[in-house]
Amino acid sequence: MSQDESEGKKFAEQASVRDSGGIGREFIDFLKESKKWWLAPIIVAVLVVGLLVVLGGSAAAPFIYTLF
């Protein structure tokens, strides 16, 4: 077995053992590690606008339109 194959197996074992916790947990870990906390309010604002767009096309539209 070559060095590359053993490293590949080691990486696969570590990846399968790690509990990622989902995309939210991964994003928070990214913010902590790279110290980019200024991204959090931007992401929250984009998610809120996206939620309003989705709900604007549903039965909840009359209630959302009264907010504006």
All heavy atoms as TSV, in Angstrom:
chain	resi	resn	atom	element	x	y	z
A	1	MET	N	N	0.858	-1.181	0.000
A	1	MET	CA	C	0.000	0.000	0.000
A	1	MET	C	C	0.898	1.235	0.000
A	1	MET	O	O	1.828	1.349	0.770
A	1	MET	CB	C	-0.902	-0.028	1.235
A	1	MET	CG	C	-1.925	1.070	1.220
A	1	MET	SD	S	-2.968	1.153	2.677
A	1	MET	CE	C	-3.891	-0.338	2.561
A	2	SER	N	N	0.574	2.148	-0.866
A	2	SER	CA	C	1.400	3.342	-0.977
A	2	SER	C	C	1.007	4.376	0.079
A	2	SER	O	O	0.005	4.257	0.767
A	2	SER	CB	C	1.260	3.947	-2.376
A	2	SER	OG	O	-0.020	4.514	-2.515
A	3	GLN	N	N	1.817	5.391	0.182
A	3	GLN	CA	C	1.594	6.475	1.145
A	3	GLN	C	C	0.289	7.204	0.853
A	3	GLN	O	O	-0.463	7.539	1.764
A	3	GLN	CB	C	2.775	7.453	1.086
A	3	GLN	CG	C	2.660	8.645	1.993
A	3	GLN	CD	C	2.886	8.263	3.452
A	3	GLN	OE1	O	3.394	7.205	3.756
A	3	GLN	NE2	N	2.489	9.141	4.343
A	4	ASP	N	N	-0.005	7.448	-0.429
A	4	ASP	CA	C	-1.231	8.157	-0.817
A	4	ASP	C	C	-2.479	7.374	-0.437
A	4	ASP	O	O	-3.460	7.942	0.023
A	4	ASP	CB	C	-1.243	8.439	-2.317
A	4	ASP	CG	C	-0.191	9.463	-2.719
A	4	ASP	OD1	O	0.196	10.272	-1.854
A	4	ASP	OD2	O	0.234	9.446	-3.891
A	5	GLU	N	N	-2.429	6.050	-0.629
A	5	GLU	CA	C	-3.594	5.226	-0.296
A	5	GLU	C	C	-3.852	5.201	1.200
A	5	GLU	O	O	-4.998	5.267	1.645
A	5	GLU	CB	C	-3.405	3.814	-0.829
A	5	GLU	CG	C	-3.475	3.714	-2.340
A	5	GLU	CD	C	-3.182	2.315	-2.824
A	5	GLU	OE1	O	-2.940	1.418	-1.992
A	5	GLU	OE2	O	-3.196	2.114	-4.038
A	6	SER	N	N	-2.778	5.128	1.999
A	6	SER	CA	C	-2.963	5.106	3.455
A	6	SER	C	C	-3.477	6.451	3.955
A	6	SER	O	O	-4.313	6.502	4.862
A	6	SER	CB	C	-1.662	4.729	4.162
A	6	SER	OG	O	-0.671	5.713	3.955
A	7	GLU	N	N	-3.020	7.542	3.363
A	7	GLU	CA	C	-3.525	8.866	3.741
A	7	GLU	C	C	-4.983	9.018	3.335
A	7	GLU	O	O	-5.777	9.618	4.062
A	7	GLU	CB	C	-2.682	9.966	3.104
A	7	GLU	CG	C	-1.320	10.133	3.733
A	7	GLU	CD	C	-0.496	11.213	3.061
A	7	GLU	OE1	O	-1.055	11.962	2.238
A	7	GLU	OE2	O	0.702	11.298	3.361
A	8	GLY	N	N	-5.341	8.479	2.194
A	8	GLY	CA	C	-6.723	8.537	1.734
A	8	GLY	C	C	-7.649	7.770	2.658
A	8	GLY	O	O	-8.748	8.227	2.982
A	9	LYS	N	N	-7.212	6.597	3.112
A	9	LYS	CA	C	-8.031	5.810	4.040
A	9	LYS	C	C	-8.146	6.512	5.382
A	9	LYS	O	O	-9.206	6.521	6.000
A	9	LYS	CB	C	-7.436	4.418	4.231
A	9	LYS	CG	C	-7.682	3.497	3.078
A	9	LYS	CD	C	-7.216	2.108	3.379
A	9	LYS	CE	C	-7.535	1.190	2.221
A	9	LYS	NZ	N	-7.166	-0.195	2.527
A	10	LYS	N	N	-7.052	7.118	5.827
A	10	LYS	CA	C	-7.066	7.827	7.099
A	10	LYS	C	C	-8.036	9.013	7.038
A	10	LYS	O	O	-8.804	9.249	7.962
A	10	LYS	CB	C	-5.659	8.334	7.431
A	10	LYS	CG	C	-5.459	8.717	8.874
A	10	LYS	CD	C	-4.051	9.221	9.135
A	10	LYS	CE	C	-3.030	8.142	8.865
A	10	LYS	NZ	N	-1.656	8.577	9.211
A	11	PHE	N	N	-8.010	9.736	5.919
A	11	PHE	CA	C	-8.921	10.866	5.737
A	11	PHE	C	C	-10.368	10.400	5.708
A	11	PHE	O	O	-11.242	11.005	6.321
A	11	PHE	CB	C	-8.579	11.613	4.442
A	11	PHE	CG	C	-9.545	12.711	4.119
A	11	PHE	CD1	C	-9.493	13.905	4.806
A	11	PHE	CD2	C	-10.520	12.543	3.144
A	11	PHE	CE1	C	-10.387	14.927	4.524
A	11	PHE	CE2	C	-11.416	13.547	2.862
A	11	PHE	CZ	C	-11.346	14.747	3.548
A	12	ALA	N	N	-10.633	9.299	5.008
A	12	ALA	CA	C	-11.996	8.770	4.924
A	12	ALA	C	C	-12.499	8.342	6.299
A	12	ALA	O	O	-13.670	8.560	6.632
A	12	ALA	CB	C	-12.044	7.605	3.951
A	13	GLU	N	N	-11.650	7.743	7.106
A	13	GLU	CA	C	-12.048	7.330	8.452
A	13	GLU	C	C	-12.371	8.542	9.317
A	13	GLU	O	O	-13.367	8.553	10.042
A	13	GLU	CB	C	-10.939	6.514	9.114
A	13	GLU	CG	C	-10.754	5.136	8.517
A	13	GLU	CD	C	-9.538	4.426	9.073
A	13	GLU	OE1	O	-8.889	4.960	10.003
A	13	GLU	OE2	O	-9.229	3.329	8.578
A	14	GLN	N	N	-11.538	9.569	9.243
A	14	GLN	CA	C	-11.784	10.775	10.033
A	14	GLN	C	C	-13.052	11.479	9.574
A	14	GLN	O	O	-13.815	11.998	10.387
A	14	GLN	CB	C	-10.598	11.732	9.937
A	14	GLN	CG	C	-9.374	11.249	10.662
A	14	GLN	CD	C	-8.184	12.175	10.440
A	14	GLN	OE1	O	-8.247	13.097	9.642
A	14	GLN	NE2	N	-7.101	11.913	11.144
A	15	ALA	N	N	-13.306	11.505	8.290
A	15	ALA	CA	C	-14.497	12.169	7.758
A	15	ALA	C	C	-15.763	11.426	8.159
A	15	ALA	O	O	-16.792	12.035	8.420
A	15	ALA	CB	C	-14.404	12.278	6.243
A	16	SER	N	N	-15.690	10.113	8.221
A	16	SER	CA	C	-16.885	9.349	8.576
A	16	SER	C	C	-17.160	9.397	10.072
A	16	SER	O	O	-18.309	9.294	10.493
A	16	SER	CB	C	-16.740	7.900	8.119
A	16	SER	OG	O	-15.690	7.264	8.832
A	17	VAL	N	N	-16.141	9.581	10.889
A	17	VAL	CA	C	-16.316	9.623	12.336
A	17	VAL	C	C	-16.829	10.983	12.783
A	17	VAL	O	O	-17.612	11.096	13.712
A	17	VAL	CB	C	-14.984	9.288	13.065
A	17	VAL	CG1	C	-15.091	9.534	14.546
A	17	VAL	CG2	C	-14.591	7.862	12.772
A	18	ARG	N	N	-16.440	12.048	12.111
A	18	ARG	CA	C	-16.787	13.414	12.506
A	18	ARG	C	C	-18.287	13.642	12.397
A	18	ARG	O	O	-18.898	13.348	11.384
A	18	ARG	CB	C	-16.048	14.402	11.623
A	18	ARG	CG	C	-16.325	15.830	12.009
A	18	ARG	CD	C	-15.516	16.782	11.177
A	18	ARG	NE	N	-15.903	18.122	11.519
A	18	ARG	CZ	C	-16.186	19.054	10.631
A	18	ARG	NH1	N	-16.065	18.807	9.359
A	18	ARG	NH2	N	-16.544	20.245	11.017
A	19	ASP	N	N	-18.881	14.189	13.433
A	19	ASP	CA	C	-20.293	14.551	13.412
A	19	ASP	C	C	-20.387	16.024	13.041
A	19	ASP	O	O	-20.052	16.894	13.832
A	19	ASP	CB	C	-20.916	14.306	14.785
A	19	ASP	CG	C	-22.383	14.650	14.820
A	19	ASP	OD1	O	-23.015	14.613	13.751
A	19	ASP	OD2	O	-22.884	14.953	15.912
A	20	SER	N	N	-20.831	16.297	11.814
A	20	SER	CA	C	-20.814	17.668	11.316
A	20	SER	C	C	-21.884	18.539	11.971
A	20	SER	O	O	-21.663	19.717	12.189
A	20	SER	CB	C	-20.983	17.679	9.802
A	20	SER	OG	O	-22.253	17.204	9.457
A	21	GLY	N	N	-23.042	17.983	12.270
A	21	GLY	CA	C	-24.094	18.773	12.894
A	21	GLY	C	C	-24.869	19.639	11.929
A	21	GLY	O	O	-25.672	20.455	12.349
A	22	GLY	N	N	-24.641	19.513	10.657
A	22	GLY	CA	C	-25.408	20.254	9.663
A	22	GLY	C	C	-24.698	21.499	9.170
A	22	GLY	O	O	-23.614	21.873	9.626
A	23	ILE	N	N	-25.356	22.148	8.239
A	23	ILE	CA	C	-24.759	23.305	7.588
A	23	ILE	C	C	-24.691	24.509	8.530
A	23	ILE	O	O	-23.772	25.321	8.457
A	23	ILE	CB	C	-25.512	23.647	6.292
A	23	ILE	CG1	C	-24.692	24.623	5.457
A	23	ILE	CG2	C	-26.891	24.194	6.589
A	23	ILE	CD1	C	-25.173	24.745	4.037
A	24	GLY	N	N	-25.670	24.623	9.426
A	24	GLY	CA	C	-25.645	25.731	10.389
A	24	GLY	C	C	-24.441	25.646	11.319
A	24	GLY	O	O	-23.762	26.640	11.568
A	25	ARG	N	N	-24.181	24.447	11.826
A	25	ARG	CA	C	-23.037	24.240	12.717
A	25	ARG	C	C	-21.723	24.504	11.966
A	25	ARG	O	O	-20.793	25.089	12.496
A	25	ARG	CB	C	-23.065	22.820	13.261
A	25	ARG	CG	C	-21.961	22.495	14.201
A	25	ARG	CD	C	-22.266	23.088	15.559
A	25	ARG	NE	N	-21.096	23.802	16.008
A	25	ARG	CZ	C	-21.090	24.720	16.949
A	25	ARG	NH1	N	-22.182	25.061	17.541
A	25	ARG	NH2	N	-19.994	25.311	17.311
A	26	GLU	N	N	-21.676	24.046	10.719
A	26	GLU	CA	C	-20.478	24.252	9.918
A	26	GLU	C	C	-20.243	25.742	9.654
A	26	GLU	O	O	-19.112	26.222	9.688
A	26	GLU	CB	C	-20.613	23.500	8.595
A	26	GLU	CG	C	-19.336	23.445	7.812
A	26	GLU	CD	C	-19.426	22.482	6.655
A	26	GLU	OE1	O	-20.160	21.480	6.761
A	26	GLU	OE2	O	-18.764	22.742	5.641
A	27	PHE	N	N	-21.315	26.496	9.415
A	27	PHE	CA	C	-21.188	27.930	9.187
A	27	PHE	C	C	-20.697	28.648	10.442
A	27	PHE	O	O	-19.835	29.522	10.366
A	27	PHE	CB	C	-22.531	28.503	8.726
A	27	PHE	CG	C	-22.494	29.977	8.458
A	27	PHE	CD1	C	-21.755	30.475	7.403
A	27	PHE	CD2	C	-23.182	30.856	9.266
A	27	PHE	CE1	C	-21.713	31.835	7.148
A	27	PHE	CE2	C	-23.156	32.216	9.025
A	27	PHE	CZ	C	-22.418	32.703	7.963
A	28	ILE	N	N	-21.230	28.262	11.598
A	28	ILE	CA	C	-20.784	28.877	12.855
A	28	ILE	C	C	-19.316	28.552	13.120
A	28	ILE	O	O	-18.546	29.415	13.543
A	28	ILE	CB	C	-21.693	28.431	14.010
A	28	ILE	CG1	C	-23.074	29.053	13.841
A	28	ILE	CG2	C	-21.096	28.805	15.366
A	28	ILE	CD1	C	-24.113	28.549	14.798
A	29	ASP	N	N	-18.920	27.302	12.851
A	29	ASP	CA	C	-17.508	26.940	13.002
A	29	ASP	C	C	-16.619	27.760	12.071
A	29	ASP	O	O	-15.532	28.187	12.442
A	29	ASP	CB	C	-17.306	25.451	12.736
A	29	ASP	CG	C	-17.874	24.582	13.844
A	29	ASP	OD1	O	-18.118	25.115	14.955
A	29	ASP	OD2	O	-18.085	23.377	13.593
A	30	PHE	N	N	-17.102	27.985	10.838
A	30	PHE	CA	C	-16.348	28.809	9.895
A	30	PHE	C	C	-16.181	30.226	10.423
A	30	PHE	O	O	-15.093	30.809	10.345
A	30	PHE	CB	C	-17.055	28.830	8.536
A	30	PHE	CG	C	-16.560	29.899	7.612
A	30	PHE	CD1	C	-15.338	29.773	6.987
A	30	PHE	CD2	C	-17.312	31.036	7.376
A	30	PHE	CE1	C	-14.873	30.760	6.142
A	30	PHE	CE2	C	-16.858	32.026	6.533
A	30	PHE	CZ	C	-15.637	31.890	5.915
A	31	LEU	N	N	-17.271	30.800	10.956
A	31	LEU	CA	C	-17.196	32.165	11.490
A	31	LEU	C	C	-16.211	32.249	12.650
A	31	LEU	O	O	-15.453	33.215	12.757
A	31	LEU	CB	C	-18.577	32.636	11.934
A	31	LEU	CG	C	-19.608	32.865	10.836
A	31	LEU	CD1	C	-20.936	33.280	11.448
A	31	LEU	CD2	C	-19.137	33.898	9.847
A	32	LYS	N	N	-16.221	31.253	13.530
A	32	LYS	CA	C	-15.305	31.247	14.672
A	32	LYS	C	C	-13.858	31.140	14.215
A	32	LYS	O	O	-12.987	31.850	14.710
A	32	LYS	CB	C	-15.612	30.067	15.587
A	32	LYS	CG	C	-16.824	30.253	16.443
A	32	LYS	CD	C	-17.009	29.040	17.332
A	32	LYS	CE	C	-18.257	29.134	18.151
A	32	LYS	NZ	N	-18.473	27.922	18.952
A	33	GLU	N	N	-13.618	30.212	13.282
A	33	GLU	CA	C	-12.244	29.934	12.867
A	33	GLU	C	C	-11.636	31.070	12.050
A	33	GLU	O	O	-10.486	31.433	12.238
A	33	GLU	CB	C	-12.220	28.647	12.044
A	33	GLU	CG	C	-10.837	28.147	11.768
A	33	GLU	CD	C	-10.871	26.768	11.148
A	33	GLU	OE1	O	-11.640	25.911	11.626
A	33	GLU	OE2	O	-10.117	26.562	10.179
A	34	SER	N	N	-12.429	31.665	11.157
A	34	SER	CA	C	-11.882	32.693	10.273
A	34	SER	C	C	-12.143	34.109	10.760
A	34	SER	O	O	-11.724	35.059	10.123
A	34	SER	CB	C	-12.441	32.526	8.866
A	34	SER	OG	O	-13.830	32.687	8.894
A	35	LYS	N	N	-12.847	34.245	11.884
A	35	LYS	CA	C	-13.121	35.547	12.507
A	35	LYS	C	C	-13.829	36.502	11.538
A	35	LYS	O	O	-13.481	37.660	11.402
A	35	LYS	CB	C	-11.838	36.187	13.019
A	35	LYS	CG	C	-10.988	35.296	13.885
A	35	LYS	CD	C	-10.965	35.759	15.303
A	35	LYS	CE	C	-9.984	35.022	16.158
A	35	LYS	NZ	N	-10.266	33.660	16.436
A	36	LYS	N	N	-14.840	35.987	10.861
A	36	LYS	CA	C	-15.619	36.798	9.913
A	36	LYS	C	C	-17.037	36.980	10.432
A	36	LYS	O	O	-18.014	36.681	9.756
A	36	LYS	CB	C	-15.624	36.136	8.542
A	36	LYS	CG	C	-14.259	36.093	7.904
A	36	LYS	CD	C	-14.341	35.586	6.491
A	36	LYS	CE	C	-12.977	35.417	5.903
A	36	LYS	NZ	N	-12.437	36.586	5.288
A	37	TRP	N	N	-17.157	37.504	11.642
A	37	TRP	CA	C	-18.464	37.684	12.266
A	37	TRP	C	C	-19.320	38.702	11.527
A	37	TRP	O	O	-20.538	38.701	11.680
A	37	TRP	CB	C	-18.307	38.088	13.735
A	37	TRP	CG	C	-17.803	36.965	14.555
A	37	TRP	CD1	C	-16.556	36.830	15.080
A	37	TRP	CD2	C	-18.517	35.787	14.933
A	37	TRP	NE1	N	-16.457	35.654	15.765
A	37	TRP	CE2	C	-17.646	34.995	15.694
A	37	TRP	CE3	C	-19.816	35.333	14.698
A	37	TRP	CZ2	C	-18.034	33.776	16.213
A	37	TRP	CZ3	C	-20.189	34.111	15.219
A	37	TRP	CH2	C	-19.311	33.351	15.968
A	38	TRP	N	N	-18.736	39.559	10.712
A	38	TRP	CA	C	-19.505	40.546	9.975
A	38	TRP	C	C	-20.389	39.883	8.924
A	38	TRP	O	O	-21.333	40.506	8.427
A	38	TRP	CB	C	-18.576	41.567	9.321
A	38	TRP	CG	C	-17.533	40.944	8.442
A	38	TRP	CD1	C	-16.288	40.538	8.804
A	38	TRP	CD2	C	-17.647	40.647	7.048
A	38	TRP	NE1	N	-15.622	40.007	7.735
A	38	TRP	CE2	C	-16.432	40.063	6.646
A	38	TRP	CE3	C	-18.654	40.825	6.115
A	38	TRP	CZ2	C	-16.207	39.642	5.342
A	38	TRP	CZ3	C	-18.429	40.413	4.813
A	38	TRP	CH2	C	-17.210	39.829	4.445
A	39	LEU	N	N	-20.139	38.622	8.585
A	39	LEU	CA	C	-20.972	37.923	7.614
A	39	LEU	C	C	-22.319	37.499	8.195
A	39	LEU	O	O	-23.292	37.345	7.454
A	39	LEU	CB	C	-20.251	36.667	7.107
A	39	LEU	CG	C	-19.164	36.871	6.077
A	39	LEU	CD1	C	-18.470	35.555	5.791
A	39	LEU	CD2	C	-19.734	37.438	4.808
A	40	ALA	N	N	-22.393	37.320	9.501
A	40	ALA	CA	C	-23.612	36.800	10.125
A	40	ALA	C	C	-24.833	37.692	9.872
A	40	ALA	O	O	-25.885	37.181	9.455
A	40	ALA	CB	C	-23.386	36.579	11.612
A	41	PRO	N	N	-24.768	39.014	10.091
A	41	PRO	CA	C	-25.959	39.827	9.825
A	41	PRO	C	C	-26.374	39.839	8.355
A	41	PRO	O	O	-27.569	39.894	8.042
A	41	PRO	CB	C	-25.557	41.241	10.262
A	41	PRO	CG	C	-24.337	41.087	11.069
A	41	PRO	CD	C	-23.711	39.798	10.695
A	42	ILE	N	N	-25.418	39.737	7.456
A	42	ILE	CA	C	-25.734	39.705	6.029
A	42	ILE	C	C	-26.497	38.425	5.694
A	42	ILE	O	O	-27.514	38.462	4.989
A	42	ILE	CB	C	-24.446	39.817	5.183
A	42	ILE	CG1	C	-23.785	41.170	5.425
A	42	ILE	CG2	C	-24.732	39.587	3.702
A	42	ILE	CD1	C	-22.404	41.294	4.838
A	43	ILE	N	N	-26.019	37.304	6.207
A	43	ILE	CA	C	-26.672	36.020	5.952
A	43	ILE	C	C	-28.080	36.008	6.545
A	43	ILE	O	O	-29.032	35.546	5.916
A	43	ILE	CB	C	-25.828	34.861	6.519
A	43	ILE	CG1	C	-24.456	34.799	5.846
A	43	ILE	CG2	C	-26.552	33.536	6.386
A	43	ILE	CD1	C	-24.499	34.528	4.359
A	44	VAL	N	N	-28.226	36.531	7.753
A	44	VAL	CA	C	-29.556	36.574	8.392
A	44	VAL	C	C	-30.504	37.443	7.570
A	44	VAL	O	O	-31.660	37.069	7.350
A	44	VAL	CB	C	-29.439	37.077	9.847
A	44	VAL	CG1	C	-30.805	37.381	10.433
A	44	VAL	CG2	C	-28.699	36.058	10.696
A	45	ALA	N	N	-30.043	38.596	7.100
A	45	ALA	CA	C	-30.898	39.478	6.300
A	45	ALA	C	C	-31.312	38.799	4.993
A	45	ALA	O	O	-32.484	38.894	4.580
A	45	ALA	CB	C	-30.177	40.788	6.009
A	46	VAL	N	N	-30.410	38.112	4.338
A	46	VAL	CA	C	-30.735	37.410	3.094
A	46	VAL	C	C	-31.750	36.303	3.362
A	46	VAL	O	O	-32.694	36.108	2.581
A	46	VAL	CB	C	-29.451	36.856	2.435
A	46	VAL	CG1	C	-29.769	35.881	1.322
A	46	VAL	CG2	C	-28.592	37.991	1.922
A	47	LEU	N	N	-31.588	35.581	4.464
A	47	LEU	CA	C	-32.542	34.531	4.807
A	47	LEU	C	C	-33.931	35.094	5.110
A	47	LEU	O	O	-34.946	34.515	4.705
A	47	LEU	CB	C	-32.028	33.718	5.996
A	47	LEU	CG	C	-30.827	32.817	5.714
A	47	LEU	CD1	C	-30.343	32.161	7.001
A	47	LEU	CD2	C	-31.163	31.772	4.673
A	48	VAL	N	N	-33.992	36.225	5.799
A	48	VAL	CA	C	-35.286	36.845	6.110
A	48	VAL	C	C	-35.976	37.309	4.835
A	48	VAL	O	O	-37.179	37.092	4.647
A	48	VAL	CB	C	-35.111	38.009	7.112
A	48	VAL	CG1	C	-36.365	38.849	7.211
A	48	VAL	CG2	C	-34.720	37.464	8.480
A	49	VAL	N	N	-35.230	37.945	3.936
A	49	VAL	CA	C	-35.819	38.389	2.664
A	49	VAL	C	C	-36.291	37.178	1.860
A	49	VAL	O	O	-37.372	37.195	1.262
A	49	VAL	CB	C	-34.817	39.246	1.868
A	49	VAL	CG1	C	-35.292	39.473	0.443
A	49	VAL	CG2	C	-34.581	40.559	2.577
A	50	GLY	N	N	-35.504	36.120	1.837
A	50	GLY	CA	C	-35.906	34.901	1.138
A	50	GLY	C	C	-37.170	34.296	1.721
A	50	GLY	O	O	-38.050	33.837	0.984
A	51	LEU	N	N	-37.267	34.311	3.036
A	51	LEU	CA	C	-38.468	33.801	3.695
A	51	LEU	C	C	-39.694	34.640	3.330
A	51	LEU	O	O	-40.768	34.099	3.067
A	51	LEU	CB	C	-38.278	33.798	5.211
A	51	LEU	CG	C	-39.428	33.268	6.045
A	51	LEU	CD1	C	-39.630	31.783	5.773
A	51	LEU	CD2	C	-39.169	33.522	7.515
A	52	LEU	N	N	-39.526	35.960	3.277
A	52	LEU	CA	C	-40.643	36.828	2.886
A	52	LEU	C	C	-41.072	36.586	1.438
A	52	LEU	O	O	-42.262	36.627	1.124
A	52	LEU	CB	C	-40.266	38.296	3.085
A	52	LEU	CG	C	-40.197	38.777	4.528
A	52	LEU	CD1	C	-39.674	40.203	4.576
A	52	LEU	CD2	C	-41.548	38.679	5.197
A	53	VAL	N	N	-40.122	36.327	0.574
A	53	VAL	CA	C	-40.450	36.052	-0.828
A	53	VAL	C	C	-41.223	34.741	-0.940
A	53	VAL	O	O	-42.223	34.650	-1.661
A	53	VAL	CB	C	-39.165	36.013	-1.692
A	53	VAL	CG1	C	-39.427	35.418	-3.058
A	53	VAL	CG2	C	-38.572	37.393	-1.803
A	54	VAL	N	N	-40.768	33.736	-0.219
A	54	VAL	CA	C	-41.448	32.444	-0.271
A	54	VAL	C	C	-42.852	32.553	0.303
A	54	VAL	O	O	-43.820	32.044	-0.268
A	54	VAL	CB	C	-40.625	31.366	0.477
A	54	VAL	CG1	C	-41.431	30.099	0.692
A	54	VAL	CG2	C	-39.347	31.062	-0.276
A	55	LEU	N	N	-42.973	33.214	1.436
A	55	LEU	CA	C	-44.290	33.353	2.060
A	55	LEU	C	C	-45.193	34.306	1.289
A	55	LEU	O	O	-46.410	34.241	1.418
A	55	LEU	CB	C	-44.151	33.816	3.505
A	55	LEU	CG	C	-43.536	32.795	4.460
A	55	LEU	CD1	C	-43.381	33.400	5.844
A	55	LEU	CD2	C	-44.352	31.522	4.509
A	56	GLY	N	N	-44.602	35.188	0.490
A	56	GLY	CA	C	-45.393	36.127	-0.308
A	56	GLY	C	C	-46.209	35.441	-1.384
A	56	GLY	O	O	-47.219	35.963	-1.841
A	57	GLY	N	N	-45.802	34.275	-1.782
A	57	GLY	CA	C	-46.533	33.523	-2.792
A	57	GLY	C	C	-47.442	32.470	-2.194
A	57	GLY	O	O	-47.980	31.633	-2.909
A	58	SER	N	N	-47.627	32.493	-0.898
A	58	SER	CA	C	-48.448	31.473	-0.246
A	58	SER	C	C	-49.715	32.097	0.331
A	58	SER	O	O	-50.025	33.262	0.089
A	58	SER	CB	C	-47.643	30.796	0.864
A	58	SER	OG	O	-47.421	31.703	1.918
A	59	ALA	N	N	-50.417	31.327	1.136
A	59	ALA	CA	C	-51.652	31.803	1.754
A	59	ALA	C	C	-51.373	32.858	2.819
A	59	ALA	O	O	-52.286	33.575	3.239
A	59	ALA	CB	C	-52.402	30.635	2.381
A	60	ALA	N	N	-50.132	32.993	3.248
A	60	ALA	CA	C	-49.769	33.967	4.256
A	60	ALA	C	C	-49.517	35.356	3.653
A	60	ALA	O	O	-49.222	36.303	4.386
A	60	ALA	CB	C	-48.521	33.514	5.019
A	61	ALA	N	N	-49.633	35.489	2.354
A	61	ALA	CA	C	-49.333	36.752	1.672
A	61	ALA	C	C	-50.122	37.942	2.192
A	61	ALA	O	O	-49.527	39.003	2.421
A	61	ALA	CB	C	-49.534	36.593	0.166
A	62	PRO	N	N	-51.420	37.833	2.414
A	62	PRO	CA	C	-52.153	39.011	2.921
A	62	PRO	C	C	-51.626	39.515	4.268
A	62	PRO	O	O	-51.644	40.712	4.541
A	62	PRO	CB	C	-53.583	38.513	3.035
A	62	PRO	CG	C	-53.681	37.376	2.109
A	62	PRO	CD	C	-52.324	36.748	2.095
A	63	PHE	N	N	-51.159	38.608	5.093
A	63	PHE	CA	C	-50.631	39.012	6.390
A	63	PHE	C	C	-49.267	39.669	6.271
A	63	PHE	O	O	-48.937	40.582	7.011
A	63	PHE	CB	C	-50.562	37.799	7.323
A	63	PHE	CG	C	-51.894	37.129	7.522
A	63	PHE	CD1	C	-52.160	35.910	6.948
A	63	PHE	CD2	C	-52.892	37.773	8.254
A	63	PHE	CE1	C	-53.391	35.296	7.132
A	63	PHE	CE2	C	-54.128	37.160	8.429
A	63	PHE	CZ	C	-54.376	35.930	7.869
A	64	ILE	N	N	-48.465	39.201	5.322
A	64	ILE	CA	C	-47.129	39.792	5.123
A	64	ILE	C	C	-47.264	41.166	4.482
A	64	ILE	O	O	-46.535	42.091	4.841
A	64	ILE	CB	C	-46.268	38.856	4.269
A	64	ILE	CG1	C	-45.991	37.574	5.062
A	64	ILE	CG2	C	-44.967	39.523	3.869
A	64	ILE	CD1	C	-45.281	36.518	4.297
A	65	TYR	N	N	-48.170	41.318	3.545
A	65	TYR	CA	C	-48.327	42.611	2.864
A	65	TYR	C	C	-48.778	43.710	3.837
A	65	TYR	O	O	-48.479	44.885	3.632
A	65	TYR	CB	C	-49.314	42.504	1.708
A	65	TYR	CG	C	-48.799	41.656	0.568
A	65	TYR	CD1	C	-49.652	40.825	-0.135
A	65	TYR	CD2	C	-47.474	41.699	0.192
A	65	TYR	CE1	C	-49.182	40.044	-1.178
A	65	TYR	CE2	C	-46.983	40.929	-0.838
A	65	TYR	CZ	C	-47.842	40.104	-1.517
A	65	TYR	OH	O	-47.365	39.341	-2.547
A	66	THR	N	N	-49.483	43.343	4.891
A	66	THR	CA	C	-49.890	44.359	5.861
A	66	THR	C	C	-48.722	44.882	6.675
A	66	THR	O	O	-48.806	45.964	7.261
A	66	THR	CB	C	-50.951	43.795	6.825
A	66	THR	OG1	O	-50.410	42.684	7.517
A	66	THR	CG2	C	-52.191	43.368	6.065
A	67	LEU	N	N	-47.605	44.155	6.706
A	67	LEU	CA	C	-46.421	44.628	7.425
A	67	LEU	C	C	-45.774	45.799	6.701
A	67	LEU	O	O	-45.128	46.624	7.323
A	67	LEU	CB	C	-45.406	43.488	7.576
A	67	LEU	CG	C	-45.834	42.296	8.435
A	67	LEU	CD1	C	-44.759	41.234	8.376
A	67	LEU	CD2	C	-46.085	42.732	9.857
A	68	PHE	N	N	-45.955	45.874	5.394
A	68	PHE	CA	C	-45.314	46.916	4.608
A	68	PHE	C	C	-46.330	47.921	4.170
A	68	PHE	O	O	-46.240	48.810	3.532
A	68	PHE	CB	C	-44.582	46.313	3.413
A	68	PHE	CG	C	-43.526	45.330	3.815
A	68	PHE	CD1	C	-43.729	43.968	3.727
A	68	PHE	CD2	C	-42.320	45.770	4.315
A	68	PHE	CE1	C	-42.764	43.069	4.093
A	68	PHE	CE2	C	-41.341	44.874	4.686
A	68	PHE	CZ	C	-41.560	43.524	4.579
